[in-house]
């Protein structure tokens, strides 16, 4: 005859226990294991150190770029002021040249 199979893990005095067997649960889906490999811990430490180093480099580069921008702003302002003076000199020379040409034209009677 076909006798019902009794699960020995959930045997309850000869009868099947009606509740959930918490002593030997059946794995369903993914689960969290308490074992963590040493290589995983080492990899996390290395990754953390590399991230810290990357942020330090980023901070250093940002400070360097800020200093360079300030220097370039100063140079740009100086060049603008120098070119402004040079343009004033060129305008004065142009005005002088224009006056000389006017006098030459008046002399020649053109």
C-alpha positions as CSV (number, residue, x, y, z in Angstrom):
1,X,0.0,0.0,0.0
2,X,0.9,3.6,-0.4
3,X,1.8,5.0,3.0
4,X,2.1,8.7,3.4
5,X,5.7,9.9,3.8
6,X,6.4,11.4,7.1
7,X,9.1,14.1,7.2
8,X,11.4,13.1,10.0
9,X,12.5,16.7,10.5
10,X,8.9,17.8,11.2
11,X,7.8,14.6,12.9
12,X,5.4,15.5,15.8
13,X,4.9,12.4,18.0
14,X,4.1,10.3,15.0
15,X,2.0,12.8,13.3
16,X,3.0,15.6,11.0
17,X,3.3,19.0,12.8
18,X,0.8,21.4,11.3
19,X,3.0,24.5,11.7
20,X,6.1,25.7,9.9
21,X,9.3,23.8,10.5
22,X,11.6,26.5,11.7
23,X,14.4,24.2,12.6
24,X,15.3,23.3,9.0
25,X,13.7,25.9,6.7
26,X,13.6,25.3,3.0
27,X,15.6,28.0,1.2
28,X,13.4,30.2,-0.9
29,X,14.9,32.8,-3.2
30,X,18.1,34.5,-2.0
31,X,19.3,34.7,1.5
32,X,22.0,36.4,3.6
33,X,24.8,34.2,4.7
34,X,26.8,34.9,7.9
35,X,30.1,33.8,6.3
36,X,32.0,36.6,4.6
37,X,35.2,35.7,2.7
38,X,38.4,37.4,3.7
39,X,39.0,38.3,0.1
40,X,35.8,40.2,0.0
41,X,36.8,42.2,3.1
42,X,40.2,42.9,1.6
43,X,38.6,44.0,-1.7
44,X,36.3,46.4,0.2
45,X,39.2,47.9,2.1
46,X,41.2,48.4,-1.1
47,X,38.2,49.9,-2.8
48,X,37.6,52.3,0.1
49,X,41.3,53.4,0.1
50,X,41.2,54.0,-3.7
51,X,38.0,56.1,-3.4
52,X,39.6,58.2,-0.6
53,X,42.7,58.7,-2.7
54,X,40.6,59.7,-5.8
55,X,38.7,62.3,-3.7
56,X,42.0,63.7,-2.4
57,X,43.3,64.0,-6.0
58,X,40.1,65.6,-7.0
59,X,40.3,68.1,-4.2
60,X,44.0,68.9,-5.0
61,X,43.2,69.3,-8.7
62,X,40.3,71.6,-7.9
63,X,42.5,73.8,-5.7
64,X,45.2,73.9,-8.4
65,X,42.7,74.8,-11.1
66,X,41.2,77.6,-8.8
67,X,44.7,79.1,-8.4
68,X,45.4,78.9,-12.1
69,X,42.0,80.6,-12.9
70,X,42.8,83.4,-10.5
71,X,46.3,83.9,-12.1
72,X,44.7,83.9,-15.6
73,X,42.1,86.4,-14.5
74,X,44.9,88.7,-13.4
75,X,46.8,88.3,-16.6
76,X,43.7,88.8,-18.7
77,X,42.9,92.0,-16.8
78,X,46.5,93.3,-17.3
79,X,46.5,92.4,-21.0
80,X,43.1,94.2,-21.4
81,X,44.4,97.4,-19.7
82,X,47.7,97.2,-21.7
83,X,45.7,96.8,-25.0
84,X,43.5,99.7,-23.9
85,X,46.6,101.9,-23.6
86,X,48.0,100.7,-26.9
87,X,44.7,101.4,-28.6
88,X,44.8,105.0,-27.2
89,X,48.3,105.4,-28.6
90,X,47.2,104.1,-32.0
91,X,44.2,106.5,-32.0
92,X,46.5,109.4,-31.2
93,X,48.9,108.4,-34.0
94,X,46.0,108.0,-36.4
95,X,44.7,111.5,-35.4
96,X,48.2,112.9,-36.0
97,X,48.5,111.2,-39.3
98,X,45.1,112.5,-40.3
99,X,46.0,116.0,-39.4
100,X,49.2,115.8,-41.5
101,X,47.3,114.5,-44.5
102,X,44.8,117.3,-44.2
103,X,47.6,119.9,-44.2
104,X,49.3,118.1,-47.2
105,X,46.0,118.2,-49.1
106,X,45.6,122.0,-48.3
107,X,49.1,122.7,-49.5
108,X,48.7,120.9,-52.7
109,X,45.3,122.4,-53.3
110,X,43.7,119.1,-54.1
